[in-house]
């Protein structure tokens, strides 16, 4: 179960990494934002933080020791 959660967190991290790169490319590294486009600056801070946070969670779940719930049932 923990490995599945690690994969999901890793996928979310990859999404935010992609979206950070996309944001920087579309706005020419934040030099060309629309009028009232202050959200791009917020995204430039929040998206990388979310990338790092989700990657940290993915690594923690992947490397954690299995619990009783993660072990297969004995038959």
N, C-alpha and C positions, 0 to 999 in steps of 0.2 A: 504494500500500500504506500509506503514511504517513497519507493522508487517512482511510482506513478505520480505522486504529488511533486516529486522532484522534476519529472519530465514536464508536467504542466507549468510549474514555476519557470523552468528553463525556456519553454515556448513563449510564455508571457514576457520574459526578459528579452528574448530575441525580437519579439514584436516591438517592444519599446526602444530597443537599439535601432531597429530599422526605422521607426518613426522619428527618432532623434536625427538620424542621418537625412531622412527625407525632409524634415523641417529645415535643417541647415542648408540643404541644396535648394529647396524651393524659395527660401528667403535670401539666398546668396549670403549665407552666414550672418543673417539678421541685419543686412544692410538695406534690404528692399522689403519692407513690410507695408501693408496697406494702412491707410488712415484708420485709426482706431484698432489697429492690429496688435495691441499690446499683449494679447494672449500668446503670441509667438515667443515673447521674452519669458513668459511664465513657463511655457512648454519647454524652452531651452534649458530651464533649470529643473523642472519636475521630471521630464522624461528620462534624462540620464540617472537621476536619483532612483526612479522606479526600476530602471534597468539594473542598477547595482543591487538594489534591495531584493528584487526577484532572483537575481543570480546568486546572491548570498543564501537565500532560502533554499534554492535548488541544490547548492553544494552541501548545505547543512543536512537536508533530507537524504541526499544521495549517500553521504558518508556516515550517517547515524547508524547506531547499532539497532538491529531489528528487535521489536518488542514481541510479546506473546501473540498479539493480534496479527502481526505480520508473518508469523511462522505457519506453515501448513498444518492442518489438523492431522493427528495420527489416526489411522484407521485400524 
